[in-house]
Amino acid sequence: MDEQERAERVAKGRRQAEWLASRDVAAVAVTFVDTSGICRVKGVPVSVFDRISGWGVGATPVFDAFLLDDSIADTSVANPSGDLRLLPDLSRVVPLSAQPGWAWAPADRYTQDGKPHPGCSRLLASRVVDRLAESGITAKAAFEVEWVLFRGPADSDPEPFGIGPAYGMNRVIEVSDFAVELLRTLSAQGVAVQQFHPEYAPGQLELSVAPESPVAAADTAVLVRSTIRAVAARRGLAVSFSPSVQAGGVGNGGHVHLSLARNGQPLFSGGEGRFGLTTDAESFMAGIVERLPALLAVGAPSVASYLRLLPSHWAGAYGCWGLENREAAVRLVTGSVGEQTRAANFEVKCVDQSANPYLLMAALLASGLSGLEQRTTLPDPVHGDPASLSDEQRTARNIARLPERLAAAVDAFAADKVLTETFGPELTETILAVRHAEIEKFADASPEEVVAVTRWRH
């Protein structure tokens, strides 16, 4: 950053601070997401926000090596020596309606000499978006957010709040006041909610938002989850976004929707391929389907993830794709007749909210780009539940079960050159160190013990 750019940021930060002060905001939560998917924060008073806008706020690089329980993995890259600067994105500053007096801004992380921190997942996602743009393609994305609402406070034997039937109106009635406050709060914060509904498990709810550019979509995922937690806390309720909140039960997913366009023309409709796909869309999806096992080390990165990733649970436990198939890891959504150009997209279902959304977005886009560059072809789509097929039928159709343990996904990630080269040696080393440390931590734990440790962390 040169001096002119820094001066411009300071001036913009000063205007932002004046605007925030006029709205009775006292402090800004400047956040980033670590390797374990935990949102970390540095709070700064509005009175110094102009200086922070230009120079950033300090944070140790060791955060990159934090596990979900705040223990620290042994890695040569992320260590307590040195410092980083968190630079808030001044275009995403949002007063927090459920936290009066606070605003929020996502941060990019730089070294003290002004270079991009190699472990910054948000900057990584931005770089991959730029690579996609070089091929003439733009992407839109959105994260679905699922959570379980509990009667508070958070404890070891929580009671779900809203126990009516799955997807039933009874549950909406039970959580009606909470839902109205949440929807109004998100609207006041500029989040365009498209759907809100009960999910399968007791107390489980889901919220979908409008598509945005990929980095903005990851930002919104962070904001939405923080807002859900804040609204719940105001009502004395507790929230879990963990992939597994009850051993053996249906867990929380963190599905990602993606669509592409070239020169403004959608690539997931109007093509000559299957279901109206263009050749580019097929290759992009194929690049993701091909490396789903490795992607899980980023998109299902916790030991608890594999308590959720079960066949016949709509979790996408098999490495396949299909038209509107909720048991496939990748689900093609064409939209209704007449709205395909606006609605057509695909959904990655095998991922959850223990993932860092920026890392996940970077990994998905890099995988799709590889498919484009290699002109990878999609296998045949799968209709129905792959678990209903015999082992022989799945083998004949090349339908493989995705990794059943985090260790297998980590091995696949370590061997995947597309992902490791995209992430770079420093970030790759850190991811592997953190994943191996979590595997070791839970090596002798029962599913119930894993759930007890992870339930309130995400």
C-alpha positions in Angstrom: 0.0 0.0 0.0 1.5 3.3 -1.0 1.1 6.6 1.0 -1.6 7.9 -1.2 -3.7 4.8 -0.9 -3.1 4.8 2.9 -4.2 8.5 3.1 -7.4 7.7 1.1 -8.2 4.8 3.5 -7.7 7.0 6.5 -10.0 9.7 5.0 -12.6 7.1 4.2 -12.3 5.5 7.7 -12.8 9.0 9.2 -16.0 9.4 7.2 -17.1 6.0 8.3 -16.3 6.7 11.9 -18.4 9.9 11.8 -21.3 8.0 10.2 -21.1 5.3 12.8 -20.9 7.8 15.7 -24.0 9.5 14.3 -25.7 6.1 14.7 -24.5 5.8 18.4 -21.9 3.1 17.5 -19.1 3.0 20.0 -16.9 0.1 18.6 -16.2 -1.9 15.5 -15.7 -5.7 15.6 -12.9 -6.4 13.0 -13.1 -10.1 12.2 -11.3 -12.9 10.4 -11.9 -16.6 10.3 -9.2 -19.0 11.3 -8.1 -22.4 9.9 -10.6 -24.2 12.2 -13.5 -22.1 11.0 -13.8 -20.0 14.2 -14.5 -16.3 13.7 -11.9 -14.3 15.7 -12.1 -10.6 16.5 -10.3 -7.5 17.4 -12.6 -4.7 18.7 -11.7 -1.1 18.1 -13.3 2.1 19.4 -14.9 4.3 16.7 -12.6 7.1 17.8 -9.6 5.3 16.3 -11.3 3.7 13.3 -9.7 6.2 10.9 -6.2 5.2 12.0 -7.1 1.5 12.0 -8.5 2.0 8.4 -5.1 3.0 7.2 -2.7 1.1 9.4 -4.7 -1.9 10.6 -5.0 -3.4 14.1 -2.4 -5.9 15.3 -3.0 -9.7 15.6 -0.6 -12.6 16.1 -0.1 -15.0 13.3 -0.4 -17.9 15.8 -4.2 -17.6 15.4 -3.8 -19.6 12.2 -2.7 -22.6 14.2 -5.6 -22.5 16.7 -7.8 -25.5 17.0 -11.5 -25.3 17.6 -10.9 -25.6 21.4 -8.3 -22.9 21.4 -5.4 -25.2 21.8 -2.5 -24.6 19.3 -1.1 -26.9 16.7 2.6 -27.3 16.3 3.6 -25.6 13.0 6.7 -23.7 11.8 4.6 -21.2 10.0 2.1 -19.9 12.5 4.0 -19.1 15.7 3.9 -16.4 18.4 6.7 -14.4 17.0 5.9 -11.4 14.8 2.6 -9.6 14.2 0.0 -9.0 11.5 -2.2 -6.1 10.6 -6.0 -6.5 10.2 -7.2 -4.1 7.6 -11.0 -3.7 7.7 -12.9 -3.8 4.4 -14.4 -0.3 4.4 -17.1 -1.2 1.9 -18.6 -3.8 4.3 -18.9 -1.9 7.5 -22.3 -2.7 9.1 -23.9 -1.4 12.3 -25.1 -4.4 14.2 -28.8 -4.1 15.0 -28.8 -6.9 17.5 -25.7 -5.6 19.3 -26.5 -1.9 19.9 -23.4 0.2 19.9 -21.4 -2.2 17.8 -20.5 -2.3 14.1 -18.8 -5.1 12.1 -16.2 -5.2 9.3 -14.4 -8.2 7.8 -10.6 -7.9 7.6 -7.9 -8.7 5.2 -4.6 -9.6 6.9 -1.2 -8.2 6.0 2.3 -8.4 7.3 3.8 -5.4 9.0 5.7 -4.5 5.9 2.4 -4.3 3.9 2.6 -7.6 2.1 -0.4 -10.0 1.9 -0.3 -12.5 4.7 0.1 -16.0 3.1 -2.4 -17.4 5.6 -5.2 -14.8 4.9 -8.1 -16.8 3.6 -10.0 -13.7 2.5 -7.2 -12.5 0.3 -6.7 -16.0 -1.1 -10.4 -16.1 -2.1 -10.1 -12.7 -3.8 -7.0 -13.9 -5.8 -8.9 -17.0 -7.0 -11.8 -14.8 -8.0 -9.4 -12.7 -10.0 -8.0 -15.8 -11.8 -11.6 -16.7 -12.7 -12.1 -13.2 -14.1 -9.0 -13.6 -16.3 -10.9 -16.4 -18.1 -13.8 -14.1 -18.7 -16.0 -15.7 -16.1 -17.8 -14.2 -13.1 -19.3 -16.2 -10.3 -22.2 -15.7 -7.9 -22.4 -17.6 -4.6 -24.4 -18.0 -1.5 -24.1 -20.1 1.7 -27.1 -21.8 3.3 -27.0 -21.4 7.0 -28.4 -24.2 9.2 -28.5 -24.1 13.0 -30.2 -25.7 16.0 -31.8 -23.4 18.5 -31.7 -24.4 22.1 -33.2 -23.2 25.3 -30.4 -21.4 27.0 -27.9 -21.3 28.4 -25.5 -23.5 26.5 -24.8 -26.6 28.6 -24.0 -30.2 28.3 -27.6 -31.4 28.1 -29.4 -28.8 26.0 -33.1 -28.8 25.1 -34.0 -27.9 21.5 -36.3 -24.9 21.2 -39.0 -25.6 18.6 -39.7 -29.3 18.6 -42.6 -29.3 16.1 -42.5 -31.6 13.1 -39.7 -31.4 10.5 -40.4 -28.6 8.0 -43.7 -28.0 9.8 -45.7 -24.8 10.5 -46.0 -25.8 14.1 -42.3 -25.1 14.6 -42.6 -21.8 12.9 -45.3 -20.9 15.4 -43.0 -22.0 18.3 -40.1 -19.8 17.1 -42.2 -17.1 15.5 -41.0 -14.1 17.7 -37.4 -15.1 17.3 -37.8 -15.5 13.6 -39.4 -12.1 13.1 -36.7 -10.4 15.1 -34.0 -12.2 13.2 -35.5 -11.4 9.7 -36.0 -7.7 10.6 -32.5 -7.5 12.1 -30.9 -9.0 9.0 -32.9 -6.7 6.7 -31.7 -3.7 8.7 -28.1 -4.9 8.2 -28.6 -5.1 4.4 -28.8 -8.9 4.2 -31.2 -10.1 1.5 -32.9 -13.2 3.0 -34.7 -15.3 0.4 -36.0 -18.2 2.6 -36.5 -19.1 6.2 -37.8 -22.5 7.3 -37.7 -25.3 9.8 -35.3 -28.1 9.0 -35.3 -31.8 9.9 -33.9 -32.1 13.4 -35.7 -30.8 16.6 -34.9 -27.1 16.9 -33.2 -27.0 13.6 -33.8 -24.0 11.3 -32.4 -22.8 7.9 -31.9 -19.5 6.2 -31.0 -18.8 2.6 -29.7 -15.5 1.3 -29.4 -13.9 -2.2 -26.3 -14.7 -4.3 -23.4 -12.3 -4.3 -19.8 -12.2 -5.5 -17.9 -15.1 -3.9 -16.0 -13.1 -1.3 -19.1 -11.1 -0.4 -21.0 -14.3 0.0 -18.4 -15.6 2.5 -18.6 -12.2 4.4 -22.4 -12.5 4.5 -22.1 -16.1 5.9 -20.0 -14.7 8.8 -22.4 -11.8 9.4 -25.5 -14.0 9.3 -24.2 -16.5 11.8 -23.1 -13.7 14.2 -26.5 -12.1 13.9 -28.4 -15.4 14.5 -26.3 -15.9 17.7 -26.8 -12.3 18.8 -30.6 -12.4 18.4 -30.8 -15.7 20.2 -28.7 -14.4 23.1 -31.0 -11.4 23.5 -33.8 -13.9 24.1 -31.8 -16.2 26.4 -31.4 -18.9 23.8 -28.4 -20.8 22.6 -27.3 -21.7 19.1 -25.2 -24.4 17.5 -23.9 -24.4 13.9 -21.8 -27.5 14.6 -22.0 -30.3 11.9 -23.2 -32.6 14.7 -25.2 -31.5 17.7 -26.4 -35.0 18.7 -24.5 -38.2 17.9 -26.4 -40.2 15.3 -28.7 -37.4 14.5 -29.1 -35.1 11.4 -26.4 -32.4 11.6 -26.1 -28.9 10.3 -24.8 -28.4 6.8 -23.3 -25.4 5.2 -24.2 -25.9 1.6 -22.7 -23.6 -1.0 -24.6 -22.5 -4.2 -22.6 -21.3 -7.2 -23.5 -20.0 -10.6 -21.3 -18.7 -13.5 -21.6 -16.2 -16.3 -19.4 -15.3 -19.3 -19.8 -11.8 -20.7 -23.1 -11.6 -18.8 -24.5 -14.8 -20.3 -25.4 -17.5 -17.7 -23.5 -20.8 -18.2 -25.8 -23.1 -16.3 -28.7 -22.7 -18.7 -29.2 -22.4 -22.4 -26.4 -24.8 -23.3 -26.4 -27.9 -25.5 -25.3 -30.2 -22.7 -27.3 -32.2 -20.3 -30.1 -30.3 -18.6 -29.2 -27.2 -20.5 -25.6 -27.0 -19.2 -22.9 -25.3 -21.3 -19.6 -27.0 -21.9 -17.9 -24.5 -19.5 -20.5 -25.3 -16.8 -20.0 -29.0 -17.2 -16.2 -28.7 -17.0 -16.4 -26.4 -13.9 -18.7 -28.8 -12.0 -16.5 -31.8 -13.1 -13.4 -30.2 -11.6 -15.2 -30.0 -8.3 -16.8 -33.5 -8.4 -13.3 -34.9 -9.3 -11.6 -33.7 -6.2 -14.5 -33.9 -3.6 -12.4 -36.1 -1.3 -9.6 -33.5 -1.1 -12.1 -30.6 -0.8 -13.6 -32.2 2.3 -10.4 -31.3 4.2 -11.4 -27.7 3.7 -15.2 -28.0 3.5 -15.8 -30.7 6.2 -12.7 -30.0 8.2 -13.6 -31.2 11.7 -13.8 -34.6 13.2 -17.5 -33.8 13.9 -18.1 -33.3 10.2 -17.9 -37.1 9.7 -20.7 -37.7 12.2 -22.9 -35.7 9.9 -21.6 -37.0 6.5 -23.8 -40.2 6.5 -25.6 -41.9 3.7 -29.4 -41.4 3.4 -29.2 -38.2 5.5 -29.3 -35.7 2.6 -25.6 -34.9 3.5 -24.1 -35.8 0.1 -22.0 -38.7 1.3 -21.2 -40.1 -2.2 -19.0 -38.4 -4.7 -21.5 -37.9 -7.5 -23.8 -35.3 -8.9 -27.4 -35.3 -10.0 -30.3 -33.2 -11.1 -32.2 -32.0 -8.0 -30.7 -35.0 -6.1 -30.4 -34.2 -2.4 -28.4 -37.3 -1.8 -25.7 -36.4 -4.3 -22.7 -34.4 -3.1 -23.3 -31.9 -5.9 -26.9 -31.1 -6.8 -27.7 -29.3 -10.1 -30.6 -26.8 -9.7 -32.1 -25.7 -13.0 -35.0 -23.6 -11.7 -38.5 -23.7 -13.0 -39.4 -23.2 -16.6 -39.1 -19.5 -17.5 -36.6 -18.7 -14.8 -33.6 -20.9 -15.7 -31.4 -18.0 -16.8 -31.8 -16.4 -13.4 -32.0 -19.4 -11.1 -29.8 -22.2 -12.6 -26.9 -23.1 -10.3 -25.3 -26.0 -8.5 -25.2 -26.8 -4.8 -22.3 -28.5 -2.9 -24.0 -30.4 -0.2 -21.2 -32.4 1.5 -19.7 -29.3 3.3 -20.6 -27.8 6.7 -20.1 -24.7 8.9 -17.0 -25.8 10.6 -15.4 -24.7 7.4 -13.7 -21.3 7.0 -16.0 -19.9 4.2 -13.2 -18.0 2.5 -11.0 -21.1 2.3 -13.9 -23.2 1.1 -14.8 -20.6 -1.6 -11.2 -20.5 -2.8 -11.0 -24.3 -2.9 -14.3 -24.7 -4.9 -13.4 -22.0 -7.4 -9.8 -23.3 -7.8 -11.2 -26.8 -8.4 -13.7 -25.5 -10.9 -11.0 -23.5 -12.7 -8.9 -26.7 -13.0 -11.9 -28.4 -14.6 -12.2 -25.6 -17.1 -8.6 -25.6 -17.9 -8.4 -29.4 -18.3 -11.8 -29.5 -20.1 -12.8 -32.2 -17.5 -16.0 -34.1 -18.4 -18.8 -34.9 -15.9 -19.6 -38.6 -15.3 -23.2 -39.7 -15.7 -25.6 -38.1 -13.2 -27.1 -40.1 -10.4 -30.8 -40.3 -9.8 -32.0 -41.3 -6.3 -30.1 -42.4 -3.3 -26.7 -44.0 -4.1 -27.0 -45.9 -0.8 -29.9 -47.9 -2.3 -27.6 -49.3 -5.0 -25.5 -52.5 -4.4 -21.7 -52.3 -4.0 -21.4 -53.8 -7.5 -23.8 -51.2 -9.0 -21.9 -48.3 -7.4 -18.6 -49.7 -8.6 -19.9 -50.1 -12.1 -21.1 -46.5 -12.1 -17.9 -45.2 -10.4 -19.9 -43.9 -7.5 -17.5 -43.8 -4.5 -18.3 -43.1 -0.9 -16.6 -39.9 0.2 -14.1 -40.1 3.1 -15.6 -41.4 6.3 -12.9 -39.9 8.5 -11.1 -36.6 8.5 -7.8 -38.4 8.1 -8.7 -39.7 4.7 -9.8 -36.3 3.5 -6.5 -34.7 4.8 -4.5 -37.3 2.9 -6.4 -36.6 -0.3 -5.8 -32.8 0.2 -2.1 -33.3 0.8 -1.8 -35.2 -2.4 -3.9 -32.7 -4.5 -1.6 -30.3 -6.4 -4.4 -28.0 -7.6 -5.4 -27.2 -4.0 -2.0 -27.2 -2.4 -0.5 -25.0 -5.1 -3.5 -22.6 -4.9 -3.2 -22.3 -1.1 0.6 -22.1 -1.2 3.2 -23.9 1.1 2.6 -21.8 4.2 -1.1 -22.1 4.3 -1.0 -25.8 3.2 1.4 -26.6 6.1 -0.9 -24.8 8.6 -4.0 -26.6 7.4 -2.3 -30.0 7.6 -0.9 -29.2 11.1 -4.3 -28.1 12.4 -6.2 -31.0 10.9 -3.7 -33.6 12.2 -3.8 -32.0 15.7 -7.6 -32.3 15.8 -7.5 -35.9 14.6 -5.0 -36.6 17.4 -7.1 -34.8 20.0 -10.2 -36.9 19.3 -8.4 -40.2 18.5 -9.9 -42.0 21.4 -13.1 -40.0 21.8 -16.6 -41.4 21.4 -19.1 -39.7 19.0 -20.8 -38.3 22.1 -17.6 -36.9 23.4 -16.8 -35.3 20.1 -20.2 -33.6 20.0 -19.9 -32.4 23.6 -16.6 -30.6 22.8 -17.7 -29.2 19.4 -21.4 -28.3 19.9 -20.9 -24.7 21.0 -17.7 -23.9 19.1 -19.1 -23.0 15.7 
